[in-house]
Amino acid sequence: MRKLFFTVLILAFSAVGALGQSQQSAPTLKVVTEDPGLPSELFYGNTRVKPLRLRPGTNTPITINDADFFVQQQYVDFLNRFPDQSGFGFWTTEITTCAGDAKCIDAKRVNTSGAFFLSIEFQGTGYYVYRLHTASFGKKPLYAEFMPETRQISNGVIVETPGWKEKLEANTVAFTNAWVNRGDFLNAYPASLSSAAYIDKLIQTAGISPASVNRDALVQGLTNGSETRATALRKIVESAAFDAKEKSPAFVQMQYFGYLRRDPDDDGFNFWLKKLNDHNGDWKSAEMVRSFIVSGEYKDRF
């Protein structure tokens, strides 16, 4: 769909007067873009300039407290795209039906945002990339590597539009095939490894039991050619056992990536993972999503 009306930005910043200083001392004004198709950020030197967003034809500011802008931001932050019309209408209506009831709005915003991590689209894109990293290397991805990789696998995918399943599958196959030929992957899993050694090392790195992924069948398939290195890795990554192991850590990691646009610090990550585990994975009871979307760091982005 076309970009929504409130993506048009009017930029205002207090440092304008400094532009009149000598060129030797004046900081550089620059635009930083992670994705050419999504909103950019403006920096004056090393200081990020917050935009003033006004609804067209008015002096009414648009803020993250507005239902429409909040919903759009969930698409941008978690699905790396602007919303489709039907999805945008559905999630915005979920919040606006509260008719100003603050408690209702608070609950609906939490439910709406949490749904994006659990969505089919994110599970097949960002969460898949996360699992590739953890299964292959035994460590969580960094924000700087996760974001461009997720954009690759999610490119052109909009769930519930014609051909989305085929597009996602094609992206996943291409991405995984390229993944097993990366230098860092080949350093960890040299081509000289036997079929059994390759599968066993993947299972060990993933931290799951051989039986949970039918280890012998994977070895046999890799030996007789019915499996490739990429398809065997994908079966481990998408197994129920590995999903159960990684769901909660990934949920916490994505809170930092999606809401705060940065890597988590160890103390913060461990705090939220423990709290989530203490609540048996119930992110609502743990108040994890809510804590992030009401945090000063999140709100300061806008």
C-alpha positions in Angstrom: 0.0 0.0 0.0 1.0 3.6 -0.2 2.8 5.2 2.7 0.4 6.5 5.2 -0.2 10.2 5.6 1.7 10.5 8.8 5.0 9.3 7.3 5.4 12.8 5.9 7.8 14.5 8.3 8.4 18.2 9.1 11.8 18.3 10.7 12.5 20.9 13.4 15.6 21.1 15.5 17.0 23.5 18.0 20.5 23.4 16.6 19.6 25.5 13.5 21.4 28.5 14.9 24.7 26.6 15.0 24.5 26.3 11.2 25.6 29.9 11.0 28.9 29.1 12.7 32.1 28.7 10.8 32.4 25.6 8.6 35.4 24.5 10.7 33.4 24.2 13.9 29.9 23.5 12.7 28.8 19.8 13.0 27.7 18.0 9.9 24.0 17.6 9.1 23.4 14.1 7.8 20.6 11.6 7.1 21.0 8.1 8.3 19.0 5.4 6.5 18.8 1.7 7.5 16.4 0.8 4.8 15.7 3.1 1.8 12.1 2.2 1.8 11.5 3.2 5.5 11.8 6.4 7.5 15.3 7.8 7.9 16.8 9.6 10.9 18.4 13.1 10.9 21.7 13.7 12.8 23.4 17.0 13.6 26.9 15.9 14.3 26.4 13.0 16.7 23.1 14.2 18.0 19.9 12.7 16.7 17.3 15.3 15.7 13.8 14.3 16.7 11.2 15.1 14.0 8.1 17.2 14.5 5.3 15.2 12.8 2.2 17.2 12.0 -1.0 15.9 10.5 -1.4 17.5 7.1 -3.2 20.8 7.1 -3.1 21.2 10.9 -0.8 22.1 13.7 -1.7 18.8 15.5 1.4 16.8 16.3 1.5 13.1 15.7 2.9 11.1 18.6 3.6 7.4 19.5 0.5 7.7 21.8 -1.7 8.0 18.6 -3.2 4.6 17.7 -2.5 5.0 13.9 1.1 6.0 14.3 1.7 3.3 17.0 0.4 0.6 14.8 2.4 1.7 11.8 5.5 1.7 13.9 4.9 -2.0 14.8 5.0 -2.9 11.1 8.2 -0.8 10.6 10.0 -2.1 13.7 9.1 -5.8 13.5 8.1 -6.6 9.9 10.4 -4.0 8.1 7.6 -2.6 6.0 4.8 -0.2 6.0 1.4 -1.7 6.9 -1.0 -3.2 4.4 -4.4 -1.6 4.5 -6.4 -4.5 6.0 -3.8 -5.1 8.7 -3.5 -1.5 9.5 -7.2 -1.0 9.8 -7.7 -4.1 12.0 -5.0 -3.2 14.6 -5.9 0.5 14.7 -9.5 -0.3 15.3 -8.5 -2.7 18.1 -7.1 0.3 20.0 -9.6 3.0 18.9 -12.6 1.0 20.0 -11.5 1.7 23.6 -13.1 5.1 23.1 -10.6 6.9 25.3 -10.6 4.4 28.2 -7.0 4.6 29.4 -6.9 1.1 30.9 -8.4 -0.4 27.8 -6.0 1.4 25.5 -3.0 0.3 27.6 -4.1 -3.3 27.3 -4.8 -3.1 23.6 -1.5 -1.5 22.8 0.3 -4.3 24.6 -1.7 -7.0 22.9 -1.2 -5.4 19.5 2.5 -5.0 19.8 3.0 -8.5 21.2 1.1 -10.0 18.3 3.7 -8.8 15.9 6.4 -11.1 17.3 4.0 -14.0 17.3 2.7 -13.3 13.8 3.3 -15.8 11.0 5.2 -13.2 9.1 7.7 -12.5 11.9 8.1 -16.1 12.8 9.1 -16.9 9.3 11.4 -14.0 8.8 13.1 -12.3 11.9 12.7 -15.3 14.2 14.1 -17.6 11.5 17.2 -15.5 11.1 17.6 -15.5 14.9 17.4 -19.3 15.0 19.9 -19.6 12.1 22.4 -17.7 14.2 21.8 -19.6 17.4 21.7 -23.0 15.8 24.8 -22.4 13.7 27.0 -20.6 16.1 25.5 -21.0 19.5 25.1 -17.3 20.1 22.5 -14.6 19.6 22.8 -12.3 16.5 23.9 -8.7 16.9 21.5 -5.9 15.9 23.8 -4.7 13.1 23.8 -8.2 11.4 20.2 -9.2 12.2 18.5 -6.2 10.6 19.9 -6.4 7.1 19.6 -10.2 7.1 16.0 -10.0 8.1 15.3 -7.5 5.4 16.6 -10.0 2.9 14.4 -12.9 3.9 11.3 -10.7 4.4 11.7 -8.8 1.1 8.4 -8.7 -0.7 6.6 -10.8 1.9 3.2 -9.6 3.1 1.2 -12.3 4.7 -2.4 -12.9 3.4 -1.6 -11.3 0.0 -1.5 -13.5 -3.1 1.6 -15.6 -3.4 3.0 -14.7 0.0 3.7 -18.3 1.0 5.6 -19.0 -2.3 7.6 -15.7 -1.9 8.5 -16.5 1.7 9.6 -20.1 0.8 11.7 -18.9 -2.1 13.4 -16.3 0.1 14.0 -18.8 2.8 15.5 -21.4 0.5 17.8 -18.8 -1.2 18.8 -17.3 2.2 19.6 -20.7 3.8 21.5 -21.9 0.7 23.7 -18.7 0.9 24.0 -19.1 4.6 25.8 -22.5 4.5 28.3 -21.1 2.0 29.2 -18.1 4.2 32.8 -17.9 5.3 32.0 -18.0 9.0 29.7 -21.0 8.5 32.3 -22.9 6.5 35.0 -22.1 9.1 32.7 -23.7 11.8 31.6 -26.5 9.5 34.3 -27.3 6.9 33.2 -29.0 3.7 35.5 -31.8 4.7 33.2 -32.9 7.6 31.5 -36.2 7.1 27.7 -36.2 7.0 27.5 -37.6 10.6 30.1 -35.1 11.9 28.2 -32.2 10.3 24.8 -33.2 11.7 26.3 -34.0 15.1 28.0 -30.7 15.4 24.8 -28.8 14.4 22.8 -30.7 17.0 25.4 -30.1 19.7 25.6 -26.4 18.9 21.8 -26.1 18.8 21.7 -27.7 22.3 19.0 -30.2 21.5 18.8 -34.0 21.6 19.6 -36.1 18.5 16.2 -37.9 18.8 14.3 -34.6 18.7 15.4 -34.0 15.1 15.7 -37.7 14.0 19.5 -37.5 13.7 20.0 -40.8 11.9 17.5 -39.8 9.1 19.3 -36.5 8.6 22.7 -38.2 8.4 21.3 -40.8 5.9 19.7 -38.1 3.8 22.9 -36.0 3.7 24.8 -39.2 2.7 22.5 -40.3 -0.1 21.8 -36.8 -1.4 18.2 -36.5 -0.5 19.3 -33.7 2.0 21.7 -30.9 1.5 23.6 -29.0 4.2 21.0 -26.2 3.9 17.9 -28.5 4.2 19.4 -30.4 7.1 20.2 -27.2 8.9 16.7 -25.8 8.2 15.1 -29.0 9.7 17.0 -28.5 12.9 16.3 -24.7 13.0 12.6 -25.3 12.4 12.2 -28.3 14.8 9.8 -28.1 17.6 12.6 -28.8 20.1 14.7 -25.9 19.0 11.7 -23.6 18.8 10.8 -24.5 22.4 14.4 -23.8 23.5 14.8 -20.5 21.8 11.3 -18.9 21.9 11.7 -17.0 25.2 15.3 -15.8 24.6 14.3 -14.7 21.1 11.3 -12.8 22.4 13.5 -10.9 24.9 16.1 -10.1 22.2 13.5 -8.8 19.8 12.2 -6.4 22.4 15.5 -4.7 22.3 15.9 -4.9 18.5 12.3 -3.8 17.8 11.6 -1.2 20.5 15.0 0.2 21.3 16.9 -0.5 18.1 20.0 -1.8 19.8 21.7 -4.8 21.3 20.6 -5.7 24.9 23.0 -5.3 27.7 23.7 -8.5 29.6 22.0 -7.4 32.8 18.9 -6.3 31.0 18.6 -9.4 28.9 19.1 -11.7 31.8 16.6 -9.8 33.9 13.8 -10.0 31.4 14.6 -13.6 30.4 14.4 -14.7 34.1 11.1 -12.7 34.5 9.7 -14.3 31.4 10.7 -17.8 32.5 9.3 -17.1 36.0 6.0 -16.5 34.3 6.2 -19.7 32.2 6.7 -17.7 29.0 3.6 -15.5 29.6 4.8 -12.2 28.4 1.6 -10.4 29.4 1.9 -11.6 33.1 5.6 -10.7 33.0 4.6 -7.2 31.7 7.6 -7.3 29.3 6.0 -5.8 26.3 4.3 -3.1 28.3 7.5 -2.2 30.1 9.3 -1.6 26.8 6.6 0.5 25.1 6.1 2.8 28.1 9.9 3.2 28.7 11.5 6.5 28.4 14.1 5.1 25.9 11.3 3.9 23.6 9.3 7.0 23.7 12.4 9.2 23.2 12.8 7.6 19.7 9.8 9.7 18.6 
